[in-house]
Amino acid sequence: MAKKLIILGNLNSKYLLSLGLALGHIIYNIVIYYFPEDKQNMVLDLYSTSLGITFVTFIPYILKIAAIDKQNDKAIQKKRYLHYSLLIFCYLLFTIMKAIPARMKVSDTQESQKVINPHADGPFIYTGAEMIFLTIVSIFLLKYKYYKHHYIAMAAFIILGNACDLILDYYPQMIENGPLITFLEFLGILSDVIYYYYIKYMMEVLYYPYWKISFCIGILLFISSTALLVYVLADKDKANSKIGMISDFYLYFKEVHPGLIIGKQLFIIIMNFITFSLSTININNLFILIFSIMN
């Protein structure tokens, strides 16, 4: 019997989750990038994002998913506040470590900060490093076993990713940003790993369904949006404020057509509902997540 170089096995439907997540992020990034508006409203966008994530909690009612074992619920009920508090901490750490380097990056013009690649918002070298960290942690903590084709796929992604970084001129930008920002970027990667593994721990060990985790994060974002809104409304200069986020908030409603505002916010809600639910499910299937972490 002749040996085959490539053997196609059975395709498990769960692998389509990572494909759906990737397509969702690509569609979202492209639409937001090319959306026909002269101003952006960060506060309103954050509200819509929080609503989209919070609405994930309705999935069991829409799909008529049965509740999890009550015995498991009772076993973790006394510590549920601690579990959710740690989730909030991990998410805040994840968010802060993403935001700090982005705010510190040196740029001559705002346009240079735009995403060049509609699928990735930064150098692929960081994505490759995150894949490596996730793999190492999964081997030691979760006792995952990987085969040659997994390592080949990872090596191919890292090599091709670095080629893309060269084509997109990301390395000169990294040198210009300086070693401090690069160091913070790698700390951000570690915060990603902590965030992903804690969510997996909550679902796999503590039996929390993904829609409850999404609800917690959505409510946290909603509270943050409300605090930000209060800060914006309290500014006495309003549209004349020297703070761009505040002035844009008021000018947005004057300069952007109401139809575009409603359409964009509905799009943000729907896409965050889809991508966050898929992202959380992929975290539970961490084996898949490692090879779709570019999302």
Backbone as CSV, one residue per row, in Angstrom:
resi,resn,N_x,N_y,N_z,CA_x,CA_y,CA_z,C_x,C_y,C_z
1,MET,0.850,-1.201,0.000,0.000,0.000,0.000,0.887,1.254,0.000
2,ALA,0.643,2.126,-0.929,1.456,3.333,-1.062,1.180,4.303,0.083
3,LYS,2.264,4.906,0.584,2.115,5.889,1.654,1.687,7.230,1.071
4,LYS,0.826,7.893,1.798,0.340,9.206,1.363,1.049,10.300,2.147
5,LEU,1.410,11.356,1.436,2.073,12.480,2.083,1.117,13.222,3.006
6,ILE,-0.131,13.385,2.564,-1.143,14.094,3.348,-2.375,13.208,3.468
7,ILE,-2.849,13.028,4.680,-4.057,12.250,4.928,-5.114,13.163,5.527
8,LEU,-6.248,13.253,4.899,-7.341,14.078,5.390,-8.203,13.268,6.344
9,GLY,-8.280,13.711,7.577,-9.096,13.031,8.578,-10.491,13.620,8.637
10,ASN,-11.238,13.183,9.641,-12.593,13.703,9.841,-12.529,15.122,10.394
11,LEU,-13.403,15.967,9.899,-13.447,17.349,10.344,-14.466,17.488,11.466
12,ASN,-13.972,17.800,12.660,-14.857,18.030,13.799,-15.484,19.413,13.671
13,SER,-16.790,19.483,13.928,-17.505,20.749,13.746,-16.993,21.846,14.664
14,LYS,-16.357,21.475,15.797,-15.879,22.506,16.723,-14.737,23.325,16.118
15,TYR,-14.057,22.755,15.110,-12.986,23.509,14.466,-13.536,24.668,13.629
16,LEU,-14.815,24.599,13.297,-15.433,25.685,12.550,-15.640,26.914,13.436
17,LEU,-15.598,26.713,14.762,-15.761,27.841,15.679,-14.638,28.856,15.502
18,SER,-13.400,28.369,15.370,-12.272,29.280,15.179,-12.366,30.000,13.843
19,LEU,-12.875,29.286,12.811,-13.069,29.917,11.506,-14.116,31.021,11.600
20,GLY,-15.216,30.735,12.294,-16.257,31.746,12.468,-15.754,32.941,13.249
21,LEU,-14.918,32.685,14.276,-14.351,33.780,15.063,-13.438,34.647,14.216
22,ALA,-12.591,34.000,13.403,-11.683,34.754,12.533,-12.451,35.604,11.536
23,LEU,-13.462,35.019,10.896,-14.263,35.768,9.927,-15.000,36.918,10.600
24,GLY,-15.494,36.672,11.812,-16.203,37.725,12.540,-15.312,38.914,12.815
25,HIS,-14.078,38.658,13.246,-13.149,39.752,13.530,-12.733,40.482,12.260
26,ILE,-12.531,39.739,11.179,-12.153,40.372,9.912,-13.267,41.300,9.431
27,ILE,-14.500,40.812,9.463,-15.647,41.620,9.032,-15.785,42.855,9.912
28,TYR,-15.649,42.671,11.215,-15.793,43.793,12.156,-14.722,44.862,11.900
29,ASN,-13.461,44.429,11.793,-12.365,45.386,11.585,-12.509,46.155,10.274
30,ILE,-12.895,45.453,9.217,-13.028,46.112,7.919,-14.173,47.127,7.928
31,VAL,-15.321,46.742,8.471,-16.487,47.637,8.496,-16.197,48.866,9.347
32,ILE,-15.618,48.667,10.536,-15.309,49.799,11.417,-14.266,50.717,10.785
33,TYR,-13.286,50.114,10.107,-12.216,50.903,9.486,-12.762,51.800,8.374
34,TYR,-13.668,51.258,7.557,-14.167,51.998,6.401,-15.543,52.616,6.643
35,PHE,-16.023,52.630,7.873,-17.354,53.175,8.122,-17.368,54.671,7.799
36,PRO,-18.375,55.132,7.046,-18.388,56.522,6.560,-18.803,57.537,7.631
37,GLU,-17.901,57.826,8.554,-18.168,58.841,9.571,-16.906,59.666,9.785
38,ASP,-17.093,60.971,9.989,-15.951,61.860,10.178,-15.485,61.902,11.624
39,LYS,-16.380,61.586,12.546,-16.065,61.585,13.967,-16.336,60.214,14.552
40,GLN,-15.682,59.925,15.668,-15.934,58.688,16.393,-16.378,59.014,17.807
41,ASN,-17.241,58.157,18.350,-17.764,58.361,19.700,-17.376,57.150,20.542
42,MET,-16.259,57.273,21.259,-15.736,56.149,22.020,-16.694,55.704,23.115
43,VAL,-17.358,56.654,23.756,-18.278,56.325,24.848,-19.461,55.519,24.317
44,LEU,-20.051,55.978,23.231,-21.196,55.275,22.653,-20.796,53.900,22.136
45,ASP,-19.624,53.803,21.506,-19.144,52.511,21.010,-18.920,51.534,22.156
46,LEU,-18.407,52.044,23.277,-18.162,51.178,24.433,-19.473,50.686,25.023
47,TYR,-20.488,51.554,25.049,-21.814,51.134,25.512,-22.352,49.999,24.643
48,SER,-22.259,50.169,23.343,-22.763,49.142,22.429,-21.990,47.839,22.572
49,THR,-20.670,47.961,22.774,-19.850,46.763,22.996,-20.296,46.024,24.250
50,SER,-20.534,46.772,25.324,-20.968,46.144,26.582,-22.321,45.471,26.425
51,LEU,-23.224,46.075,25.663,-24.545,45.476,25.451,-24.423,44.184,24.647
52,GLY,-23.591,44.209,23.603,-23.400,43.006,22.794,-22.861,41.850,23.614
53,ILE,-21.891,42.134,24.492,-21.324,41.084,25.339,-22.332,40.621,26.382
54,THR,-23.082,41.553,26.953,-24.086,41.194,27.964,-25.190,40.332,27.379
55,PHE,-25.574,40.601,26.138,-26.674,39.855,25.498,-26.335,38.379,25.282
56,VAL,-25.044,38.012,25.435,-24.667,36.601,25.314,-25.409,35.766,26.355
57,THR,-25.791,36.402,27.466,-26.482,35.677,28.532,-27.842,35.140,28.104
58,PHE,-28.373,35.646,26.964,-29.674,35.168,26.477,-29.553,33.922,25.602
59,ILE,-28.333,33.483,25.304,-28.147,32.317,24.432,-28.863,31.069,24.950
60,PRO,-28.772,30.726,26.264,-29.473,29.509,26.718,-30.977,29.582,26.536
61,TYR,-31.545,30.792,26.557,-32.985,30.943,26.353,-33.326,30.849,24.869
62,ILE,-32.436,31.390,24.024,-32.670,31.338,22.578,-32.534,29.907,22.062
63,LEU,-31.483,29.213,22.504,-31.205,27.858,22.035,-31.833,26.790,22.931
64,LYS,-32.485,27.240,24.019,-33.133,26.325,24.961,-32.133,25.308,25.515
65,ILE,-31.002,25.848,26.010,-29.965,25.019,26.604,-30.325,24.756,28.060
66,ALA,-30.258,23.501,28.474,-30.603,23.134,29.843,-29.585,23.707,30.820
67,ALA,-30.038,23.991,32.030,-29.151,24.515,33.059,-28.152,23.450,33.485
68,ILE,-27.016,23.881,33.984,-25.999,22.932,34.422,-26.431,22.269,35.716
69,ASP,-25.724,21.210,36.097,-26.047,20.436,37.291,-26.106,21.336,38.523
70,LYS,-27.227,21.306,39.247,-27.397,22.155,40.422,-26.384,21.810,41.514
71,GLN,-25.968,20.536,41.571,-24.994,20.143,42.571,-23.681,20.886,42.359
72,ASN,-23.305,21.049,41.111,-22.097,21.814,40.819,-22.268,23.269,41.213
73,ASP,-23.482,23.802,40.978,-23.753,25.176,41.368,-23.579,25.369,42.872
74,LYS,-24.128,24.436,43.652,-24.064,24.559,45.101,-22.644,24.400,45.610
75,ALA,-21.881,23.566,44.924,-20.509,23.321,45.359,-19.642,24.563,45.250
76,ILE,-19.949,25.452,44.322,-19.119,26.652,44.123,-19.843,27.933,44.523
77,GLN,-21.072,27.799,45.040,-21.878,28.983,45.313,-21.230,29.900,46.350
78,LYS,-20.625,29.322,47.404,-20.043,30.126,48.476,-18.843,30.939,48.003
79,LYS,-18.187,30.466,46.968,-16.982,31.153,46.498,-17.209,31.893,45.178
80,ARG,-18.459,31.987,44.745,-18.705,32.560,43.425,-18.284,34.025,43.358
81,TYR,-18.401,34.779,44.468,-17.987,36.185,44.468,-16.470,36.294,44.280
82,LEU,-15.747,35.374,44.890,-14.296,35.375,44.706,-13.943,35.039,43.266
83,HIS,-14.642,34.057,42.703,-14.377,33.654,41.320,-14.623,34.810,40.357
84,TYR,-15.755,35.492,40.526,-16.084,36.598,39.632,-15.168,37.800,39.890
85,SER,-14.752,37.991,41.132,-13.818,39.087,41.430,-12.483,38.854,40.735
86,LEU,-12.018,37.611,40.753,-10.776,37.278,40.051,-10.935,37.430,38.547
87,LEU,-12.128,37.097,38.044,-12.397,37.284,36.618,-12.318,38.766,36.254
88,ILE,-12.919,39.612,37.078,-12.877,41.060,36.833,-11.437,41.563,36.878
89,PHE,-10.675,41.072,37.856,-9.267,41.484,37.971,-8.483,41.080,36.721
90,CYS,-8.669,39.840,36.287,-7.949,39.350,35.098,-8.340,40.146,33.856
91,TYR,-9.631,40.472,33.738,-10.074,41.239,32.573,-9.533,42.668,32.615
92,LEU,-9.527,43.288,33.799,-8.981,44.638,33.924,-7.485,44.636,33.618
93,LEU,-6.778,43.624,34.116,-5.348,43.509,33.822,-5.130,43.339,32.330
94,PHE,-5.933,42.487,31.712,-5.883,42.243,30.278,-6.118,43.544,29.499
95,THR,-7.135,44.316,29.903,-7.491,45.559,29.210,-6.436,46.642,29.404
96,ILE,-5.969,46.797,30.645,-4.986,47.836,30.947,-3.674,47.583,30.219
97,MET,-3.247,46.316,30.207,-1.985,45.987,29.559,-2.072,46.092,28.043
98,LYS,-3.287,46.090,27.506,-3.477,46.352,26.081,-3.492,47.858,25.810
99,ALA,-4.065,48.618,26.751,-4.268,50.047,26.533,-2.991,50.866,26.737
100,ILE,-2.181,50.501,27.735,-0.998,51.308,28.065,-0.019,51.415,26.894
101,PRO,0.405,50.297,26.292,1.336,50.436,25.156,0.730,51.199,23.984
102,ALA,-0.582,51.003,23.767,-1.231,51.697,22.656,-1.204,53.207,22.857
103,ARG,-1.364,53.648,24.113,-1.353,55.086,24.396,0.057,55.665,24.374
104,MET,1.043,54.818,24.614,2.421,55.296,24.688,3.115,55.322,23.339
105,LYS,2.548,54.653,22.360,3.222,54.529,21.076,3.451,55.888,20.424
106,VAL,4.630,56.064,19.874,5.004,57.317,19.223,4.468,57.307,17.802
107,SER,3.784,58.399,17.414,3.251,58.499,16.054,3.255,59.951,15.628
108,ASP,3.645,60.184,14.399,3.640,61.540,13.875,2.243,62.007,13.534
109,THR,1.418,61.100,13.041,0.051,61.454,12.674,-0.892,60.392,13.189
110,GLN,-2.136,60.775,13.388,-3.148,59.838,13.842,-3.381,58.752,12.801
111,GLU,-3.194,59.075,11.542,-3.455,58.115,10.471,-2.510,56.931,10.541
112,SER,-1.283,57.163,11.035,-0.323,56.075,11.105,-0.682,55.038,12.146
113,GLN,-1.614,55.388,13.035,-2.056,54.447,14.049,-3.169,53.550,13.535
114,LYS,-3.645,53.798,12.329,-4.703,52.968,11.770,-4.195,51.551,11.535
115,VAL,-5.092,50.605,11.604,-4.732,49.218,11.372,-4.469,49.015,9.886
116,ILE,-3.284,48.556,9.548,-2.938,48.309,8.158,-3.553,46.999,7.697
117,ASN,-3.415,45.989,8.518,-3.954,44.671,8.214,-5.339,44.555,8.857
118,PRO,-6.406,44.280,8.093,-7.744,44.221,8.682,-7.945,43.049,9.620
119,HIS,-6.966,42.135,9.689,-7.127,40.969,10.555,-6.270,41.055,11.808
120,ALA,-5.223,41.866,11.808,-4.349,41.963,12.970,-4.095,43.426,13.292
121,ASP,-4.068,43.753,14.594,-3.887,45.146,14.993,-2.474,45.401,15.507
122,GLY,-1.536,44.553,15.163,-0.170,44.752,15.589,0.751,43.723,14.953
123,PRO,2.041,43.790,15.299,2.999,42.849,14.721,2.641,41.393,15.016
124,PHE,2.840,40.534,14.035,2.569,39.108,14.201,3.552,38.453,15.161
125,ILE,4.691,39.112,15.428,5.658,38.539,16.349,5.050,38.401,17.747
126,TYR,4.175,39.341,18.125,3.504,39.246,19.420,2.507,38.093,19.434
127,THR,1.786,37.924,18.317,0.842,36.819,18.213,1.560,35.485,18.294
128,GLY,2.706,35.379,17.612,3.483,34.152,17.664,3.988,33.860,19.063
129,ALA,4.445,34.916,19.771,4.918,34.730,21.141,3.776,34.267,22.050
130,GLU,2.575,34.801,21.820,1.424,34.399,22.625,1.062,32.939,22.384
131,MET,1.145,32.502,21.136,0.889,31.098,20.823,1.876,30.191,21.545
132,ILE,3.138,30.606,21.583,4.169,29.803,22.249,3.900,29.723,23.749
133,PHE,3.576,30.872,24.373,3.289,30.885,25.814,2.085,30.013,26.150
134,LEU,1.024,30.127,25.346,-0.168,29.316,25.584,0.141,27.832,25.456
135,THR,0.948,27.491,24.476,1.310,26.090,24.277,2.102,25.554,25.458
136,ILE,3.094,26.321,25.907,3.930,25.885,27.031,3.092,25.688,28.290
137,VAL,2.231,26.675,28.581,1.398,26.578,29.788,0.444,25.393,29.693
138,SER,-0.130,25.161,28.506,-1.071,24.046,28.355,-0.380,22.697,28.526
139,ILE,0.893,22.617,28.141,1.642,21.369,28.298,1.889,21.062,29.775
140,PHE,2.286,22.097,30.540,2.650,21.876,31.940,1.439,21.854,32.880
141,LEU,0.433,22.693,32.618,-0.708,22.765,33.522,-1.845,21.835,33.130
142,LEU,-2.110,21.726,31.830,-3.240,20.928,31.373,-2.829,19.586,30.795
143,LYS,-1.511,19.352,30.741,-0.990,18.077,30.241,-1.435,17.798,28.800
144,TYR,-1.546,18.864,27.991,-1.913,18.687,26.591,-0.753,18.038,25.845
145,LYS,-1.093,17.237,24.872,-0.088,16.577,24.046,-0.197,17.082,22.618
146,TYR,0.917,17.484,22.062,0.940,18.006,20.702,1.751,17.070,19.806
147,TYR,1.418,17.116,18.526,2.061,16.242,17.554,2.862,17.088,16.556
148,LYS,3.555,16.392,15.679,4.450,17.091,14.752,3.717,18.115,13.905
149,HIS,2.506,17.763,13.448,1.804,18.706,12.566,1.391,19.970,13.303
150,HIS,1.207,19.875,14.637,0.908,21.081,15.409,2.108,22.020,15.437
151,TYR,3.285,21.454,15.707,4.493,22.272,15.757,4.841,22.824,14.361
152,ILE,4.581,22.043,13.336,4.824,22.519,11.973,3.912,23.693,11.649
153,ALA,2.634,23.576,12.034,1.673,24.656,11.781,2.073,25.915,12.541
154,MET,2.508,25.747,13.791,2.923,26.907,14.581,4.161,27.565,13.990
155,ALA,5.130,26.746,13.596,6.354,27.286,12.997,6.037,28.011,11.694
156,ALA,5.132,27.447,10.893,4.753,28.082,9.626,4.081,29.428,9.881
157,PHE,3.217,29.486,10.893,2.550,30.758,11.204,3.563,31.812,11.645
158,ILE,4.502,31.411,12.507,5.489,32.372,13.010,6.376,32.885,11.878
159,ILE,6.819,31.972,11.005,7.678,32.382,9.882,6.925,33.303,8.925
160,LEU,5.714,32.899,8.537,4.916,33.726,7.628,4.499,35.034,8.293
161,GLY,4.219,34.978,9.597,3.860,36.192,10.325,4.986,37.198,10.344
162,ASN,6.211,36.705,10.571,7.366,37.604,10.551,7.609,38.168,9.157
163,ALA,7.315,37.379,8.135,7.416,37.896,6.768,6.422,39.029,6.549
164,CYS,5.207,38.858,7.091,4.197,39.928,6.996,4.651,41.171,7.756
165,ASP,5.283,40.980,8.921,5.789,42.127,9.687,6.820,42.912,8.882
166,LEU,7.663,42.194,8.138,8.658,42.866,7.300,7.985,43.646,6.179
167,ILE,6.975,43.034,5.548,6.274,43.682,4.435,5.526,44.924,4.921
168,LEU,4.914,44.822,6.110,4.104,45.925,6.645,4.936,46.945,7.412
169,ASP,6.256,46.750,7.458,7.170,47.685,8.132,6.857,47.840,9.621
170,TYR,6.521,46.734,10.260,6.245,46.794,11.690,7.528,46.908,12.517
171,TYR,8.626,46.311,12.044,9.856,46.316,12.837,10.451,47.709,13.014
172,PRO,10.468,48.553,11.973,10.926,49.938,12.206,10.048,50.677,13.219
173,GLN,8.736,50.382,13.199,7.843,51.002,14.182,8.179,50.537,15.592
174,MET,8.481,49.249,15.742,8.828,48.718,17.062,10.120,49.353,17.572
175,ILE,11.087,49.543,16.674,12.349,50.179,17.071,12.106,51.628,17.471
176,GLU,11.241,52.309,16.706,10.922,53.708,17.006,10.196,53.832,18.341
177,ASN,9.325,52.873,18.652,8.564,52.934,19.902,9.459,52.767,21.126
178,GLY,10.572,52.071,20.969,11.503,51.921,22.080,11.327,50.630,22.856
179,PRO,12.340,50.264,23.669,12.315,48.989,24.398,11.249,48.923,25.477
180,LEU,10.886,50.073,26.075,9.887,50.060,27.148,8.533,49.585,26.637
181,ILE,8.104,50.115,25.498,6.810,49.716,24.933,6.845,48.252,24.505
182,THR,7.974,47.821,23.925,8.100,46.417,23.540,7.989,45.517,24.761
183,PHE,8.632,45.923,25.850,8.551,45.151,27.099,7.111,45.100,27.614
184,LEU,6.414,46.229,27.557,5.014,46.258,28.007,4.117,45.418,27.104
185,GLU,4.454,45.373,25.822,3.689,44.529,24.898,3.798,43.061,25.305
186,PHE,4.987,42.643,25.695,5.170,41.252,26.107,4.522,40.987,27.462
187,LEU,4.490,41.998,28.337,3.723,41.847,29.575,2.235,41.701,29.262
188,GLY,1.792,42.412,28.221,0.407,42.273,27.782,0.101,40.860,27.301
189,ILE,1.074,40.234,26.659,0.902,38.850,26.209,0.708,37.934,27.410
190,LEU,1.492,38.146,28.466,1.349,37.341,29.680,-0.021,37.557,30.320
191,SER,-0.507,38.793,30.296,-1.842,39.064,30.850,-2.915,38.364,30.019
192,ASP,-2.709,38.261,28.703,-3.630,37.508,27.848,-3.700,36.050,28.292
193,VAL,-2.512,35.465,28.522,-2.446,34.055,28.909,-3.171,33.831,30.237
194,ILE,-2.939,34.733,31.197,-3.625,34.623,32.494,-5.123,34.721,32.319
195,TYR,-5.584,35.671,31.519,-7.016,35.887,31.291,-7.655,34.667,30.632
196,TYR,-7.026,34.144,29.572,-7.583,32.998,28.860,-7.656,31.758,29.752
197,TYR,-6.568,31.512,30.493,-6.541,30.295,31.300,-7.486,30.387,32.493
198,TYR,-7.696,31.567,33.027,-8.636,31.668,34.147,-10.065,31.431,33.678
199,ILE,-10.413,31.954,32.494,-11.747,31.684,31.952,-11.918,30.189,31.708
200,LYS,-10.889,29.549,31.167,-10.970,28.098,30.946,-11.125,27.367,32.279
201,TYR,-10.408,27.830,33.296,-10.510,27.228,34.629,-11.930,27.362,35.176
202,MET,-12.528,28.530,34.986,-13.893,28.739,35.466,-14.882,27.802,34.772
203,MET,-14.703,27.590,33.471,-15.645,26.758,32.731,-15.380,25.266,32.920
204,GLU,-14.107,24.880,32.937,-13.770,23.457,32.946,-13.746,22.867,34.345
205,VAL,-13.298,23.635,35.332,-13.155,23.125,36.696,-14.299,23.568,37.598
206,LEU,-14.698,24.832,37.469,-15.734,25.369,38.350,-17.134,25.296,37.749
207,TYR,-17.235,24.851,36.493,-18.515,24.602,35.820,-19.358,25.859,35.598
208,TYR,-18.715,27.004,35.394,-19.452,28.216,35.026,-19.735,28.174,33.531
209,PRO,-20.979,28.386,33.111,-21.265,28.457,31.670,-20.729,29.757,31.088
210,TYR,-20.406,29.728,29.804,-19.761,30.889,29.190,-20.649,32.120,29.166
211,TRP,-21.993,31.937,29.160,-22.865,33.115,29.112,-22.861,33.881,30.438
212,LYS,-22.593,33.198,31.568,-22.489,33.908,32.842,-21.185,34.700,32.909
213,ILE,-20.131,34.127,32.354,-18.854,34.843,32.291,-18.996,36.075,31.404
214,SER,-19.670,35.922,30.274,-19.890,37.054,29.365,-20.731,38.130,30.040
215,PHE,-21.740,37.717,30.801,-22.598,38.681,31.490,-21.786,39.509,32.481
216,CYS,-20.889,38.867,33.220,-20.056,39.572,34.199,-19.183,40.615,33.516
217,ILE,-18.533,40.236,32.426,-17.660,41.166,31.708,-18.475,42.278,31.053
218,GLY,-19.644,41.919,30.503,-20.503,42.928,29.893,-20.973,43.967,30.887
219,ILE,-21.370,43.520,32.079,-21.802,44.458,33.123,-20.645,45.347,33.564
220,LEU,-19.458,44.768,33.661,-18.277,45.557,34.024,-18.028,46.655,32.998
221,LEU,-18.137,46.323,31.718,-17.966,47.325,30.664,-19.072,48.368,30.700
222,PHE,-20.293,47.938,31.003,-21.415,48.878,31.081,-21.192,49.886,32.212
223,ILE,-20.727,49.411,33.356,-20.435,50.315,34.479,-19.307,51.271,34.110
224,SER,-18.277,50.748,33.443,-17.161,51.597,33.012,-17.638,52.656,32.019
225,SER,-18.534,52.258,31.107,-19.078,53.203,30.125,-19.872,54.294,30.815
226,THR,-20.637,53.921,31.828,-21.439,54.896,32.575,-20.542,55.892,33.299
227,ALA,-19.472,55.392,33.926,-18.525,56.276,34.604,-17.868,57.234,33.616
228,LEU,-17.542,56.721,32.440,-16.935,57.545,31.398,-17.922,58.587,30.891
229,LEU,-19.195,58.200,30.774,-20.230,59.133,30.329,-20.406,60.266,31.339
230,VAL,-20.419,59.936,32.622,-20.533,60.957,33.674,-19.365,61.935,33.583
231,TYR,-18.176,61.417,33.347,-16.990,62.260,33.209,-17.119,63.201,32.016
232,VAL,-17.646,62.685,30.910,-17.811,63.502,29.699,-18.872,64.579,29.915
233,LEU,-19.990,64.207,30.501,-21.079,65.164,30.719,-20.711,66.234,31.747
234,ALA,-19.787,65.907,32.648,-19.398,66.856,33.691,-18.437,67.922,33.179
235,ASP,-17.866,67.713,32.007,-16.929,68.691,31.455,-17.672,69.962,31.070
236,LYS,-17.261,71.071,31.603,-17.971,72.334,31.396,-17.785,72.897,29.994
237,ASP,-16.709,72.508,29.308,-16.443,73.050,27.974,-17.209,72.327,26.870
238,LYS,-17.730,71.133,27.178,-18.535,70.357,26.223,-17.795,70.172,24.889
239,ALA,-18.413,70.637,23.793,-17.831,70.447,22.466,-16.529,71.216,22.270
240,ASN,-16.292,72.216,23.128,-15.063,73.004,23.021,-13.949,72.468,23.919
241,SER,-14.158,71.338,24.500,-13.160,70.765,25.399,-11.869,70.465,24.647
242,LYS,-10.751,70.617,25.343,-9.452,70.327,24.755,-9.180,68.823,24.716
243,ILE,-9.974,68.069,25.447,-9.835,66.610,25.443,-10.615,66.059,24.253
244,GLY,-9.904,65.423,23.332,-10.518,64.980,22.086,-11.701,64.057,22.280
245,MET,-11.626,63.137,23.243,-12.709,62.189,23.479,-13.997,62.911,23.854
246,ILE,-13.871,64.007,24.635,-15.057,64.745,25.096,-15.639,65.590,23.970
247,SER,-14.802,66.321,23.269,-15.297,67.158,22.176,-15.907,66.312,21.070
248,ASP,-15.301,65.172,20.767,-15.828,64.274,19.731,-17.189,63.714,20.131
249,PHE,-17.413,63.513,21.416,-18.681,62.980,21.891,-19.831,63.917,21.494
250,TYR,-19.646,65.213,21.668,-20.708,66.177,21.354,-20.790,66.456,19.852
251,LEU,-19.637,66.577,19.202,-19.633,66.851,17.766,-20.158,65.673,16.962
252,TYR,-20.026,64.468,17.507,-20.455,63.258,16.817,-21.935,63.321,16.465
253,PHE,-22.747,63.752,17.407,-24.191,63.797,17.185,-24.601,64.952,16.268
254,LYS,-23.724,65.940,16.118,-24.023,67.067,15.239,-23.594,66.804,13.798
255,GLU,-22.481,66.101,13.637,-21.881,65.962,12.316,-22.180,64.629,11.628
256,VAL,-22.594,63.629,12.368,-22.842,62.308,11.790,-24.340,62.090,11.647
257,HIS,-24.756,61.565,10.513,-26.174,61.325,10.239,-26.757,60.316,11.236
258,PRO,-27.973,60.570,11.758,-28.576,59.651,12.738,-28.673,58.213,12.235
259,GLY,-28.937,58.044,10.931,-29.025,56.690,10.373,-27.705,55.944,10.483
260,LEU,-26.606,56.675,10.243,-25.287,56.061,10.366,-24.980,55.711,11.819
261,ILE,-25.396,56.574,12.733,-25.160,56.313,14.162,-25.884,55.046,14.599
262,ILE,-27.172,54.944,14.246,-27.968,53.778,14.634,-27.425,52.511,13.978
263,GLY,-27.102,52.616,12.682,-26.593,51.455,11.965,-25.296,50.940,12.558
264,LYS,-24.378,51.853,12.880,-23.089,51.434,13.426,-23.253,50.788,14.789
265,GLN,-24.089,51.377,15.655,-24.250,50.829,17.002,-24.918,49.462,16.967
266,LEU,-25.878,49.270,16.071,-26.492,47.948,15.922,-25.470,46.934,15.433
267,PHE,-24.619,47.366,14.514,-23.568,46.478,13.997,-22.609,46.081,15.113
268,ILE,-22.207,47.049,15.940,-21.280,46.765,17.042,-21.913,45.786,18.031
269,ILE,-23.178,45.992,18.360,-23.864,45.104,19.305,-23.921,43.675,18.764
270,ILE,-24.353,43.539,17.514,-24.508,42.207,16.917,-23.164,41.495,16.790
271,MET,-22.145,42.208,16.305,-20.852,41.570,16.078,-20.163,41.208,17.391
272,ASN,-20.321,42.032,18.427,-19.733,41.694,19.720,-20.466,40.524,20.363
273,PHE,-21.774,40.445,20.128,-22.543,39.289,20.599,-22.002,38.008,19.973
274,ILE,-21.731,38.053,18.676,-21.264,36.869,17.958,-19.814,36.535,18.317
275,THR,-18.929,37.533,18.207,-17.500,37.262,18.381,-17.146,36.939,19.828
276,PHE,-17.798,37.587,20.789,-17.435,37.308,22.179,-17.924,35.926,22.607
277,SER,-19.108,35.534,22.142,-19.589,34.189,22.465,-18.689,33.140,21.827
278,LEU,-18.283,33.341,20.565,-17.377,32.407,19.907,-16.002,32.399,20.569
279,SER,-15.543,33.573,20.979,-14.240,33.670,21.627,-14.224,32.899,22.941
280,THR,-15.292,33.031,23.731,-15.354,32.339,25.015,-15.431,30.835,24.820
281,ILE,-16.208,30.395,23.837,-16.301,28.962,23.549,-14.952,28.433,23.082
282,ASN,-14.235,29.212,22.278,-12.919,28.794,21.812,-11.920,28.697,22.960
283,ILE,-12.074,29.568,23.962,-11.203,29.480,25.131,-11.417,28.159,25.847
284,ASN,-12.664,27.725,25.915,-12.967,26.435,26.538,-12.322,25.299,25.744
285,ASN,-12.286,25.449,24.421,-11.582,24.501,23.559,-10.184,25.043,23.297
286,LEU,-9.377,25.106,24.356,-8.091,25.813,24.291,-7.170,25.239,23.240
287,PHE,-7.307,23.969,22.967,-6.496,23.333,21.931,-6.701,24.050,20.600
288,ILE,-7.962,24.445,20.334,-8.276,25.197,19.115,-7.803,26.635,19.251
289,LEU,-7.968,27.211,20.456,-7.643,28.612,20.677,-6.191,28.915,20.321
290,ILE,-5.285,28.022,20.676,-3.860,28.268,20.446,-3.584,28.502,18.968
291,PHE,-4.369,27.827,18.106,-4.136,27.959,16.668,-5.104,28.949,16.025
292,SER,-5.872,29.703,16.858,-6.711,30.772,16.304,-6.549,32.028,17.138
293,ILE,-5.425,32.143,17.902,-5.230,33.223,18.846,-5.006,34.562,18.164
294,MET,-4.746,34.555,16.861,-4.563,35.803,16.139,-5.808,36.666,16.168
295,ASN,-6.979,36.103,16.555,-8.204,36.877,16.624,-8.220,37.766,17.837
